[in-house]
C-alpha cells in the first residue's frame, strides 16, 4: 500500500515549505530512515526521512512550495502503480 510523504510542520507558525532538493531518485528503493529530500522554510532547512520502505515517486519538484501536511511524494510497494498527487 502506498505511503504518503508529507510536508512536515517544522514550527508553530509554519504554513508551507519548499522542496529544496530530492536526494532519492524516482524509482529508487528506500528503507525507513533513509533521507529522501531537503525541505526549506523561511527559517531553516531540514532533511525528510522515509517513514516506511518503498519505491520513491516524486510529486513536488525542487522549488515547489507545499502546504504543511501536503503530499510531496509517495513510497510505493514493489509493483504498485503511480499514485495521483491529490490522493491520500
C-alpha positions as CSV (number, residue, x, y, z in Angstrom):
1,X,0.0,0.0,0.0
2,X,1.3,3.5,-0.9
3,X,2.6,5.6,1.9
4,X,2.4,9.4,1.5
5,X,5.5,11.6,2.0
6,X,4.1,14.7,3.6
7,X,5.4,18.2,4.2
8,X,6.5,18.3,7.8
9,X,5.4,21.0,10.2
10,X,8.7,22.4,11.5
11,X,7.4,25.2,13.7
12,X,4.2,26.5,15.3
13,X,3.8,29.2,12.7
14,X,4.9,27.2,9.6
15,X,2.2,27.0,6.9
16,X,4.2,25.8,4.0
17,X,7.7,24.6,3.0
18,X,9.7,24.4,-0.2
19,X,11.2,21.3,-1.7
20,X,14.9,22.2,-2.0
21,X,16.3,19.0,-3.5
22,X,15.4,15.4,-3.9
23,X,18.2,13.1,-2.7
24,X,16.3,9.9,-3.6
25,X,15.7,9.3,-7.3
26,X,12.4,8.4,-8.7
27,X,12.0,4.6,-8.7
28,X,14.7,4.2,-6.0
29,X,14.0,1.6,-3.3
30,X,14.4,3.1,0.2
31,X,14.2,1.9,3.8
32,X,12.9,3.7,6.9
33,X,15.3,6.4,8.0
34,X,16.8,6.9,4.5
35,X,17.0,10.7,3.7
36,X,14.6,11.4,0.8
37,X,14.8,15.2,0.3
38,X,15.6,18.5,1.7
39,X,12.9,21.0,2.7
40,X,13.4,24.7,3.3
41,X,11.3,27.2,5.3
42,X,12.0,30.9,5.9
43,X,14.0,29.9,9.0
44,X,15.6,26.5,8.4
45,X,16.5,23.6,6.1
46,X,15.8,20.0,7.1
47,X,16.2,16.5,5.8
48,X,13.0,14.5,5.4
49,X,13.4,10.8,6.1
50,X,11.4,7.8,4.8
51,X,8.9,6.6,7.4
52,X,8.4,3.3,5.6
53,X,10.1,1.1,3.0
54,X,9.1,1.6,-0.6
55,X,9.9,2.8,-4.1
56,X,10.1,6.6,-4.4
57,X,7.5,8.5,-6.5
58,X,8.1,12.3,-6.5
59,X,5.1,14.6,-6.7
60,X,6.6,18.0,-5.9
61,X,9.7,19.2,-7.7
62,X,12.6,21.4,-6.5
63,X,11.5,25.0,-5.8
64,X,7.8,24.0,-5.3
65,X,6.1,25.3,-2.2
66,X,3.7,22.8,-0.5
67,X,1.4,23.4,2.4
68,X,2.1,21.6,5.7
69,X,0.8,18.0,5.5
70,X,0.5,18.3,1.8
71,X,1.8,15.3,-0.3
72,X,5.4,15.7,-1.5
73,X,5.7,12.2,-2.9
74,X,4.8,8.6,-2.3
75,X,6.6,5.4,-1.2
76,X,5.1,2.6,-3.3
77,X,5.2,-1.2,-2.7
78,X,7.1,-3.1,-5.4
79,X,5.0,-3.4,-8.5
80,X,2.5,-0.8,-7.3
81,X,1.5,1.8,-9.9
82,X,1.8,5.6,-9.6
83,X,-0.4,7.5,-7.3
84,X,-2.0,10.9,-8.1
85,X,-0.9,13.9,-6.1
86,X,-4.4,14.6,-4.8
87,X,-4.8,11.1,-3.3
88,X,-4.2,10.5,0.4
